[in-house]
């Protein structure tokens, strides 16, 4: 008989047990939301870094294309590749002085300096240094901002007069 009385007294949760259970659920939900928020930030950060890597590589390729066109047109191999800081678009055939203006993204998904597209936070600078009569150093920098933090990416390449 005493055993039956004991079972009647333990039916249901007490207020303290309910508060602890709700507290654990809230902590779990807050942790899950924090994890989702952090994951979304890192995904967008990875996208930005990938785009910056592609923009720096594109900058180097534009300068290489200018050098190769100099050869095809029977010009001096480093014609138009004087020391300095420049900005280039994907279809540049000459270098423009660096102004610090951001790249724009047009409706075709192409980055350029024509303000007809959407402004981006990417700024690309190409630095050229003629090391000798047969070697030039090119450094492509891309900087951008995300949530008030400035990020950067750079690539260095050496072009030679191997012809």
CNS distance restraints for C-alpha pairs under 8 A (distance, minus, plus):
assign (resid   1 and name CA) (resid   5 and name CA) 6.65 0.50 0.50
assign (resid   2 and name CA) (resid   6 and name CA) 6.40 0.50 0.50
assign (resid   3 and name CA) (resid   7 and name CA) 6.56 0.50 0.50
assign (resid   4 and name CA) (resid   8 and name CA) 6.53 0.50 0.50
assign (resid   5 and name CA) (resid   9 and name CA) 6.54 0.50 0.50
assign (resid   6 and name CA) (resid  10 and name CA) 6.71 0.50 0.50
assign (resid   7 and name CA) (resid  11 and name CA) 6.70 0.50 0.50
assign (resid  13 and name CA) (resid  17 and name CA) 6.02 0.50 0.50
assign (resid  13 and name CA) (resid  18 and name CA) 6.40 0.50 0.50
assign (resid  14 and name CA) (resid  18 and name CA) 6.39 0.50 0.50
assign (resid  15 and name CA) (resid  19 and name CA) 6.27 0.50 0.50
assign (resid  16 and name CA) (resid  20 and name CA) 6.29 0.50 0.50
assign (resid  17 and name CA) (resid  21 and name CA) 6.16 0.50 0.50
assign (resid  18 and name CA) (resid  22 and name CA) 6.15 0.50 0.50
assign (resid  19 and name CA) (resid  23 and name CA) 6.02 0.50 0.50
assign (resid  20 and name CA) (resid  24 and name CA) 6.23 0.50 0.50
assign (resid  21 and name CA) (resid  25 and name CA) 6.35 0.50 0.50
assign (resid  22 and name CA) (resid  26 and name CA) 6.17 0.50 0.50
assign (resid  23 and name CA) (resid  27 and name CA) 6.20 0.50 0.50
assign (resid  24 and name CA) (resid  28 and name CA) 6.16 0.50 0.50
assign (resid  25 and name CA) (resid  29 and name CA) 6.20 0.50 0.50
assign (resid  26 and name CA) (resid  30 and name CA) 6.11 0.50 0.50
assign (resid  27 and name CA) (resid  31 and name CA) 6.11 0.50 0.50
assign (resid  28 and name CA) (resid  32 and name CA) 6.21 0.50 0.50
assign (resid  29 and name CA) (resid  33 and name CA) 6.21 0.50 0.50
assign (resid  30 and name CA) (resid  34 and name CA) 6.13 0.50 0.50
assign (resid  31 and name CA) (resid  35 and name CA) 6.19 0.50 0.50
assign (resid  32 and name CA) (resid  36 and name CA) 6.26 0.50 0.50
assign (resid  33 and name CA) (resid  37 and name CA) 6.15 0.50 0.50
assign (resid  34 and name CA) (resid  38 and name CA) 6.15 0.50 0.50
assign (resid  35 and name CA) (resid  39 and name CA) 6.06 0.50 0.50
assign (resid  36 and name CA) (resid  40 and name CA) 6.20 0.50 0.50
assign (resid  37 and name CA) (resid  41 and name CA) 6.37 0.50 0.50
assign (resid  38 and name CA) (resid  42 and name CA) 6.34 0.50 0.50
assign (resid  39 and name CA) (resid  43 and name CA) 6.18 0.50 0.50
assign (resid  40 and name CA) (resid  44 and name CA) 6.34 0.50 0.50
assign (resid  41 and name CA) (resid  45 and name CA) 6.11 0.50 0.50
assign (resid  42 and name CA) (resid  46 and name CA) 6.03 0.50 0.50
assign (resid  43 and name CA) (resid  47 and name CA) 6.33 0.50 0.50
assign (resid  44 and name CA) (resid  48 and name CA) 6.25 0.50 0.50
assign (resid  45 and name CA) (resid  49 and name CA) 6.23 0.50 0.50
assign (resid  45 and name CA) (resid 146 and name CA) 7.90 0.50 0.50
assign (resid  46 and name CA) (resid  50 and name CA) 6.13 0.50 0.50
assign (resid  47 and name CA) (resid  51 and name CA) 6.23 0.50 0.50
assign (resid  48 and name CA) (resid  52 and name CA) 6.10 0.50 0.50
assign (resid  49 and name CA) (resid  53 and name CA) 6.11 0.50 0.50
assign (resid  49 and name CA) (resid 153 and name CA) 7.61 0.50 0.50
assign (resid  50 and name CA) (resid  54 and name CA) 6.32 0.50 0.50
assign (resid  51 and name CA) (resid  55 and name CA) 6.14 0.50 0.50
assign (resid  52 and name CA) (resid  56 and name CA) 6.15 0.50 0.50
assign (resid  52 and name CA) (resid 122 and name CA) 7.53 0.50 0.50
assign (resid  52 and name CA) (resid 142 and name CA) 5.93 0.50 0.50
assign (resid  52 and name CA) (resid 143 and name CA) 7.62 0.50 0.50
assign (resid  52 and name CA) (resid 152 and name CA) 7.84 0.50 0.50
assign (resid  52 and name CA) (resid 153 and name CA) 6.35 0.50 0.50
assign (resid  53 and name CA) (resid  57 and name CA) 6.25 0.50 0.50
assign (resid  53 and name CA) (resid 153 and name CA) 6.67 0.50 0.50
assign (resid  53 and name CA) (resid 154 and name CA) 7.77 0.50 0.50
assign (resid  54 and name CA) (resid  58 and name CA) 6.05 0.50 0.50
assign (resid  55 and name CA) (resid  59 and name CA) 6.22 0.50 0.50
assign (resid  55 and name CA) (resid 124 and name CA) 7.47 0.50 0.50
assign (resid  55 and name CA) (resid 142 and name CA) 7.09 0.50 0.50
assign (resid  56 and name CA) (resid  60 and name CA) 6.51 0.50 0.50
assign (resid  56 and name CA) (resid 124 and name CA) 7.32 0.50 0.50
assign (resid  56 and name CA) (resid 140 and name CA) 5.23 0.50 0.50
assign (resid  56 and name CA) (resid 141 and name CA) 6.21 0.50 0.50
assign (resid  56 and name CA) (resid 142 and name CA) 6.21 0.50 0.50
assign (resid  56 and name CA) (resid 153 and name CA) 7.41 0.50 0.50
assign (resid  56 and name CA) (resid 154 and name CA) 6.43 0.50 0.50
assign (resid  56 and name CA) (resid 155 and name CA) 6.25 0.50 0.50
assign (resid  57 and name CA) (resid  61 and name CA) 6.25 0.50 0.50
assign (resid  57 and name CA) (resid 140 and name CA) 7.58 0.50 0.50
assign (resid  57 and name CA) (resid 155 and name CA) 7.15 0.50 0.50
assign (resid  58 and name CA) (resid  62 and name CA) 6.20 0.50 0.50
assign (resid  58 and name CA) (resid  90 and name CA) 6.70 0.50 0.50
assign (resid  59 and name CA) (resid  63 and name CA) 6.59 0.50 0.50
assign (resid  59 and name CA) (resid  88 and name CA) 6.47 0.50 0.50
assign (resid  59 and name CA) (resid  89 and name CA) 7.51 0.50 0.50
assign (resid  59 and name CA) (resid  90 and name CA) 7.40 0.50 0.50
assign (resid  59 and name CA) (resid 124 and name CA) 7.87 0.50 0.50
assign (resid  59 and name CA) (resid 126 and name CA) 6.77 0.50 0.50
assign (resid  59 and name CA) (resid 140 and name CA) 6.11 0.50 0.50
assign (resid  60 and name CA) (resid  64 and name CA) 6.24 0.50 0.50
assign (resid  60 and name CA) (resid 126 and name CA) 7.84 0.50 0.50
assign (resid  60 and name CA) (resid 138 and name CA) 7.02 0.50 0.50
assign (resid  60 and name CA) (resid 139 and name CA) 7.60 0.50 0.50
assign (resid  60 and name CA) (resid 140 and name CA) 6.42 0.50 0.50
assign (resid  60 and name CA) (resid 155 and name CA) 7.98 0.50 0.50
assign (resid  60 and name CA) (resid 157 and name CA) 7.16 0.50 0.50
assign (resid  61 and name CA) (resid  65 and name CA) 6.01 0.50 0.50
assign (resid  62 and name CA) (resid  66 and name CA) 6.35 0.50 0.50
assign (resid  62 and name CA) (resid  88 and name CA) 7.23 0.50 0.50
assign (resid  62 and name CA) (resid  89 and name CA) 7.74 0.50 0.50
assign (resid  62 and name CA) (resid  90 and name CA) 6.46 0.50 0.50
assign (resid  62 and name CA) (resid  91 and name CA) 7.40 0.50 0.50
assign (resid  62 and name CA) (resid  92 and name CA) 6.70 0.50 0.50
assign (resid  62 and name CA) (resid  93 and name CA) 7.72 0.50 0.50
assign (resid  63 and name CA) (resid  67 and name CA) 6.39 0.50 0.50
assign (resid  63 and name CA) (resid  81 and name CA) 7.90 0.50 0.50
assign (resid  64 and name CA) (resid  68 and name CA) 6.19 0.50 0.50
assign (resid  64 and name CA) (resid 159 and name CA) 7.34 0.50 0.50
assign (resid  65 and name CA) (resid  69 and name CA) 6.04 0.50 0.50
assign (resid  65 and name CA) (resid  93 and name CA) 7.91 0.50 0.50
assign (resid  66 and name CA) (resid  70 and name CA) 6.23 0.50 0.50
assign (resid  66 and name CA) (resid  80 and name CA) 7.99 0.50 0.50
assign (resid  66 and name CA) (resid  93 and name CA) 6.05 0.50 0.50
assign (resid  66 and name CA) (resid  94 and name CA) 7.10 0.50 0.50
assign (resid  67 and name CA) (resid  71 and name CA) 6.72 0.50 0.50
assign (resid  67 and name CA) (resid  77 and name CA) 5.65 0.50 0.50
assign (resid  67 and name CA) (resid  78 and name CA) 5.96 0.50 0.50
assign (resid  67 and name CA) (resid  79 and name CA) 7.47 0.50 0.50
assign (resid  67 and name CA) (resid  81 and name CA) 7.93 0.50 0.50
assign (resid  68 and name CA) (resid  72 and name CA) 6.43 0.50 0.50
assign (resid  68 and name CA) (resid  77 and name CA) 7.44 0.50 0.50
assign (resid  69 and name CA) (resid  73 and name CA) 6.05 0.50 0.50
assign (resid  70 and name CA) (resid  74 and name CA) 6.13 0.50 0.50
assign (resid  70 and name CA) (resid  75 and name CA) 4.89 0.50 0.50
assign (resid  70 and name CA) (resid  76 and name CA) 6.33 0.50 0.50
assign (resid  70 and name CA) (resid  77 and name CA) 5.34 0.50 0.50
assign (resid  70 and name CA) (resid  78 and name CA) 7.23 0.50 0.50
assign (resid  70 and name CA) (resid  79 and name CA) 6.65 0.50 0.50
assign (resid  71 and name CA) (resid  75 and name CA) 5.83 0.50 0.50
assign (resid  71 and name CA) (resid  76 and name CA) 7.05 0.50 0.50
assign (resid  71 and name CA) (resid  77 and name CA) 5.72 0.50 0.50
assign (resid  75 and name CA) (resid  79 and name CA) 6.75 0.50 0.50
assign (resid  77 and name CA) (resid 161 and name CA) 6.41 0.50 0.50
assign (resid  78 and name CA) (resid  82 and name CA) 7.51 0.50 0.50
assign (resid  80 and name CA) (resid  94 and name CA) 6.80 0.50 0.50
assign (resid  80 and name CA) (resid  95 and name CA) 7.15 0.50 0.50
assign (resid  81 and name CA) (resid  95 and name CA) 7.61 0.50 0.50
assign (resid  81 and name CA) (resid 128 and name CA) 7.03 0.50 0.50
assign (resid  82 and name CA) (resid 128 and name CA) 6.78 0.50 0.50
assign (resid  82 and name CA) (resid 129 and name CA) 7.23 0.50 0.50
assign (resid  82 and name CA) (resid 130 and name CA) 7.01 0.50 0.50
assign (resid  83 and name CA) (resid 127 and name CA) 7.43 0.50 0.50
assign (resid  83 and name CA) (resid 128 and name CA) 4.95 0.50 0.50
assign (resid  83 and name CA) (resid 129 and name CA) 4.69 0.50 0.50
assign (resid  83 and name CA) (resid 130 and name CA) 6.07 0.50 0.50
assign (resid  84 and name CA) (resid 127 and name CA) 5.69 0.50 0.50
assign (resid  84 and name CA) (resid 128 and name CA) 5.42 0.50 0.50
assign (resid  84 and name CA) (resid 129 and name CA) 6.84 0.50 0.50
assign (resid  85 and name CA) (resid  97 and name CA) 6.36 0.50 0.50
assign (resid  85 and name CA) (resid  98 and name CA) 5.50 0.50 0.50
assign (resid  85 and name CA) (resid 125 and name CA) 6.46 0.50 0.50
assign (resid  85 and name CA) (resid 126 and name CA) 5.53 0.50 0.50
assign (resid  85 and name CA) (resid 127 and name CA) 4.43 0.50 0.50
assign (resid  85 and name CA) (resid 128 and name CA) 6.46 0.50 0.50
assign (resid  86 and name CA) (resid  95 and name CA) 6.02 0.50 0.50
assign (resid  86 and name CA) (resid  96 and name CA) 5.40 0.50 0.50
assign (resid  86 and name CA) (resid  97 and name CA) 4.50 0.50 0.50
assign (resid  86 and name CA) (resid  98 and name CA) 4.18 0.50 0.50
assign (resid  86 and name CA) (resid  99 and name CA) 7.91 0.50 0.50
assign (resid  86 and name CA) (resid 125 and name CA) 5.75 0.50 0.50
assign (resid  86 and name CA) (resid 126 and name CA) 4.95 0.50 0.50
assign (resid  86 and name CA) (resid 127 and name CA) 6.31 0.50 0.50
assign (resid  87 and name CA) (resid  95 and name CA) 6.52 0.50 0.50
assign (resid  87 and name CA) (resid  96 and name CA) 5.46 0.50 0.50
assign (resid  87 and name CA) (resid  97 and name CA) 6.09 0.50 0.50
assign (resid  87 and name CA) (resid  98 and name CA) 4.91 0.50 0.50
assign (resid  87 and name CA) (resid  99 and name CA) 7.44 0.50 0.50
assign (resid  87 and name CA) (resid 124 and name CA) 6.36 0.50 0.50
assign (resid  87 and name CA) (resid 125 and name CA) 5.29 0.50 0.50
assign (resid  87 and name CA) (resid 126 and name CA) 5.87 0.50 0.50
assign (resid  88 and name CA) (resid  92 and name CA) 5.82 0.50 0.50
assign (resid  88 and name CA) (resid  95 and name CA) 6.09 0.50 0.50
assign (resid  88 and name CA) (resid  96 and name CA) 6.56 0.50 0.50
assign (resid  88 and name CA) (resid 112 and name CA) 7.98 0.50 0.50
assign (resid  88 and name CA) (resid 124 and name CA) 7.78 0.50 0.50
assign (resid  88 and name CA) (resid 125 and name CA) 7.84 0.50 0.50
assign (resid  88 and name CA) (resid 126 and name CA) 7.48 0.50 0.50
assign (resid  89 and name CA) (resid 111 and name CA) 7.07 0.50 0.50
assign (resid  89 and name CA) (resid 112 and name CA) 5.09 0.50 0.50
assign (resid  89 and name CA) (resid 113 and name CA) 6.83 0.50 0.50
assign (resid  90 and name CA) (resid 111 and name CA) 7.44 0.50 0.50
assign (resid  90 and name CA) (resid 112 and name CA) 7.04 0.50 0.50
assign (resid  98 and name CA) (resid 125 and name CA) 6.47 0.50 0.50
assign (resid  98 and name CA) (resid 126 and name CA) 7.89 0.50 0.50
assign (resid 100 and name CA) (resid 123 and name CA) 6.46 0.50 0.50
assign (resid 100 and name CA) (resid 124 and name CA) 7.74 0.50 0.50
assign (resid 100 and name CA) (resid 125 and name CA) 7.61 0.50 0.50
assign (resid 101 and name CA) (resid 113 and name CA) 7.78 0.50 0.50
assign (resid 101 and name CA) (resid 123 and name CA) 6.37 0.50 0.50
assign (resid 102 and name CA) (resid 113 and name CA) 7.25 0.50 0.50
assign (resid 102 and name CA) (resid 119 and name CA) 6.92 0.50 0.50
assign (resid 102 and name CA) (resid 120 and name CA) 6.28 0.50 0.50
assign (resid 102 and name CA) (resid 121 and name CA) 6.03 0.50 0.50
assign (resid 102 and name CA) (resid 122 and name CA) 5.45 0.50 0.50
assign (resid 102 and name CA) (resid 123 and name CA) 4.54 0.50 0.50
assign (resid 102 and name CA) (resid 124 and name CA) 7.38 0.50 0.50
assign (resid 103 and name CA) (resid 111 and name CA) 5.95 0.50 0.50
assign (resid 103 and name CA) (resid 112 and name CA) 5.41 0.50 0.50
assign (resid 103 and name CA) (resid 113 and name CA) 5.25 0.50 0.50
assign (resid 103 and name CA) (resid 119 and name CA) 6.44 0.50 0.50
assign (resid 103 and name CA) (resid 120 and name CA) 5.80 0.50 0.50
assign (resid 103 and name CA) (resid 121 and name CA) 7.23 0.50 0.50
assign (resid 103 and name CA) (resid 122 and name CA) 5.74 0.50 0.50
assign (resid 103 and name CA) (resid 123 and name CA) 6.00 0.50 0.50
assign (resid 103 and name CA) (resid 124 and name CA) 7.46 0.50 0.50
assign (resid 104 and name CA) (resid 111 and name CA) 5.42 0.50 0.50
assign (resid 104 and name CA) (resid 112 and name CA) 5.35 0.50 0.50
assign (resid 104 and name CA) (resid 113 and name CA) 5.72 0.50 0.50
assign (resid 104 and name CA) (resid 114 and name CA) 6.53 0.50 0.50
assign (resid 104 and name CA) (resid 115 and name CA) 6.08 0.50 0.50
assign (resid 104 and name CA) (resid 116 and name CA) 7.59 0.50 0.50
assign (resid 104 and name CA) (resid 117 and name CA) 5.39 0.50 0.50
assign (resid 104 and name CA) (resid 118 and name CA) 5.34 0.50 0.50
assign (resid 104 and name CA) (resid 119 and name CA) 4.49 0.50 0.50
assign (resid 104 and name CA) (resid 120 and name CA) 5.54 0.50 0.50
assign (resid 105 and name CA) (resid 109 and name CA) 5.89 0.50 0.50
assign (resid 105 and name CA) (resid 110 and name CA) 5.57 0.50 0.50
assign (resid 105 and name CA) (resid 111 and name CA) 4.61 0.50 0.50
assign (resid 105 and name CA) (resid 112 and name CA) 6.59 0.50 0.50
assign (resid 105 and name CA) (resid 117 and name CA) 5.05 0.50 0.50
assign (resid 105 and name CA) (resid 118 and name CA) 5.15 0.50 0.50
assign (resid 105 and name CA) (resid 119 and name CA) 6.41 0.50 0.50
assign (resid 105 and name CA) (resid 120 and name CA) 6.76 0.50 0.50
assign (resid 106 and name CA) (resid 110 and name CA) 5.52 0.50 0.50
assign (resid 106 and name CA) (resid 111 and name CA) 6.51 0.50 0.50
assign (resid 106 and name CA) (resid 112 and name CA) 7.59 0.50 0.50
assign (resid 106 and name CA) (resid 116 and name CA) 6.70 0.50 0.50
assign (resid 106 and name CA) (resid 117 and name CA) 4.04 0.50 0.50
assign (resid 106 and name CA) (resid 118 and name CA) 6.34 0.50 0.50
assign (resid 107 and name CA) (resid 117 and name CA) 6.48 0.50 0.50
assign (resid 115 and name CA) (resid 119 and name CA) 7.21 0.50 0.50
assign (resid 121 and name CA) (resid 143 and name CA) 7.81 0.50 0.50
assign (resid 121 and name CA) (resid 144 and name CA) 5.01 0.50 0.50
assign (resid 121 and name CA) (resid 145 and name CA) 6.06 0.50 0.50
assign (resid 122 and name CA) (resid 142 and name CA) 6.38 0.50 0.50
assign (resid 122 and name CA) (resid 143 and name CA) 5.66 0.50 0.50
assign (resid 122 and name CA) (resid 144 and name CA) 4.65 0.50 0.50
assign (resid 122 and name CA) (resid 145 and name CA) 7.71 0.50 0.50
assign (resid 123 and name CA) (resid 141 and name CA) 7.96 0.50 0.50
assign (resid 123 and name CA) (resid 142 and name CA) 5.43 0.50 0.50
assign (resid 123 and name CA) (resid 143 and name CA) 5.30 0.50 0.50
assign (resid 123 and name CA) (resid 144 and name CA) 6.40 0.50 0.50
assign (resid 124 and name CA) (resid 140 and name CA) 7.06 0.50 0.50
assign (resid 124 and name CA) (resid 141 and name CA) 5.56 0.50 0.50
assign (resid 124 and name CA) (resid 142 and name CA) 4.42 0.50 0.50
assign (resid 124 and name CA) (resid 143 and name CA) 6.70 0.50 0.50
assign (resid 125 and name CA) (resid 140 and name CA) 5.81 0.50 0.50
assign (resid 125 and name CA) (resid 141 and name CA) 5.10 0.50 0.50
assign (resid 125 and name CA) (resid 142 and name CA) 6.47 0.50 0.50
assign (resid 126 and name CA) (resid 138 and name CA) 6.81 0.50 0.50
assign (resid 126 and name CA) (resid 139 and name CA) 5.77 0.50 0.50
assign (resid 126 and name CA) (resid 140 and name CA) 4.53 0.50 0.50
assign (resid 126 and name CA) (resid 141 and name CA) 6.33 0.50 0.50
assign (resid 127 and name CA) (resid 138 and name CA) 5.64 0.50 0.50
assign (resid 127 and name CA) (resid 139 and name CA) 5.12 0.50 0.50
assign (resid 127 and name CA) (resid 140 and name CA) 6.38 0.50 0.50
assign (resid 128 and name CA) (resid 136 and name CA) 6.91 0.50 0.50
assign (resid 128 and name CA) (resid 137 and name CA) 5.73 0.50 0.50
assign (resid 128 and name CA) (resid 138 and name CA) 4.70 0.50 0.50
assign (resid 128 and name CA) (resid 139 and name CA) 6.64 0.50 0.50
assign (resid 129 and name CA) (resid 136 and name CA) 5.65 0.50 0.50
assign (resid 129 and name CA) (resid 137 and name CA) 5.11 0.50 0.50
assign (resid 129 and name CA) (resid 138 and name CA) 6.59 0.50 0.50
assign (resid 130 and name CA) (resid 135 and name CA) 6.31 0.50 0.50
assign (resid 130 and name CA) (resid 136 and name CA) 4.28 0.50 0.50
assign (resid 130 and name CA) (resid 137 and name CA) 6.27 0.50 0.50
assign (resid 131 and name CA) (resid 135 and name CA) 5.54 0.50 0.50
assign (resid 131 and name CA) (resid 136 and name CA) 5.27 0.50 0.50
assign (resid 131 and name CA) (resid 137 and name CA) 6.70 0.50 0.50
assign (resid 132 and name CA) (resid 136 and name CA) 6.88 0.50 0.50
assign (resid 133 and name CA) (resid 161 and name CA) 7.96 0.50 0.50
assign (resid 134 and name CA) (resid 160 and name CA) 5.36 0.50 0.50
assign (resid 134 and name CA) (resid 161 and name CA) 4.78 0.50 0.50
assign (resid 134 and name CA) (resid 162 and name CA) 7.60 0.50 0.50
assign (resid 135 and name CA) (resid 158 and name CA) 6.66 0.50 0.50
assign (resid 135 and name CA) (resid 159 and name CA) 5.70 0.50 0.50
assign (resid 135 and name CA) (resid 160 and name CA) 4.50 0.50 0.50
assign (resid 135 and name CA) (resid 161 and name CA) 6.48 0.50 0.50
assign (resid 136 and name CA) (resid 158 and name CA) 5.61 0.50 0.50
assign (resid 136 and name CA) (resid 159 and name CA) 5.33 0.50 0.50
assign (resid 136 and name CA) (resid 160 and name CA) 6.51 0.50 0.50
assign (resid 137 and name CA) (resid 156 and name CA) 7.16 0.50 0.50
assign (resid 137 and name CA) (resid 157 and name CA) 5.95 0.50 0.50
assign (resid 137 and name CA) (resid 158 and name CA) 4.55 0.50 0.50
assign (resid 137 and name CA) (resid 159 and name CA) 6.51 0.50 0.50
assign (resid 138 and name CA) (resid 156 and name CA) 5.68 0.50 0.50
assign (resid 138 and name CA) (resid 157 and name CA) 5.19 0.50 0.50
assign (resid 138 and name CA) (resid 158 and name CA) 6.08 0.50 0.50
assign (resid 138 and name CA) (resid 159 and name CA) 7.61 0.50 0.50
assign (resid 139 and name CA) (resid 154 and name CA) 6.72 0.50 0.50
assign (resid 139 and name CA) (resid 155 and name CA) 5.56 0.50 0.50
assign (resid 139 and name CA) (resid 156 and name CA) 4.33 0.50 0.50
assign (resid 139 and name CA) (resid 157 and name CA) 6.36 0.50 0.50
assign (resid 140 and name CA) (resid 154 and name CA) 5.40 0.50 0.50
assign (resid 140 and name CA) (resid 155 and name CA) 5.27 0.50 0.50
assign (resid 140 and name CA) (resid 156 and name CA) 6.48 0.50 0.50
assign (resid 141 and name CA) (resid 152 and name CA) 7.03 0.50 0.50
assign (resid 141 and name CA) (resid 153 and name CA) 5.80 0.50 0.50
assign (resid 141 and name CA) (resid 154 and name CA) 4.38 0.50 0.50
assign (resid 141 and name CA) (resid 155 and name CA) 6.77 0.50 0.50
assign (resid 142 and name CA) (resid 152 and name CA) 5.57 0.50 0.50
assign (resid 142 and name CA) (resid 153 and name CA) 5.27 0.50 0.50
assign (resid 142 and name CA) (resid 154 and name CA) 6.30 0.50 0.50
assign (resid 143 and name CA) (resid 150 and name CA) 6.88 0.50 0.50
assign (resid 143 and name CA) (resid 151 and name CA) 5.58 0.50 0.50
assign (resid 143 and name CA) (resid 152 and name CA) 4.18 0.50 0.50
assign (resid 143 and name CA) (resid 153 and name CA) 6.42 0.50 0.50
assign (resid 144 and name CA) (resid 150 and name CA) 5.71 0.50 0.50
assign (resid 144 and name CA) (resid 151 and name CA) 5.42 0.50 0.50
assign (resid 144 and name CA) (resid 152 and name CA) 6.41 0.50 0.50
assign (resid 145 and name CA) (resid 149 and name CA) 5.38 0.50 0.50
assign (resid 145 and name CA) (resid 150 and name CA) 4.39 0.50 0.50
assign (resid 145 and name CA) (resid 151 and name CA) 5.99 0.50 0.50
assign (resid 146 and name CA) (resid 150 and name CA) 6.65 0.50 0.50
assign (resid 146 and name CA) (resid 151 and name CA) 7.69 0.50 0.50
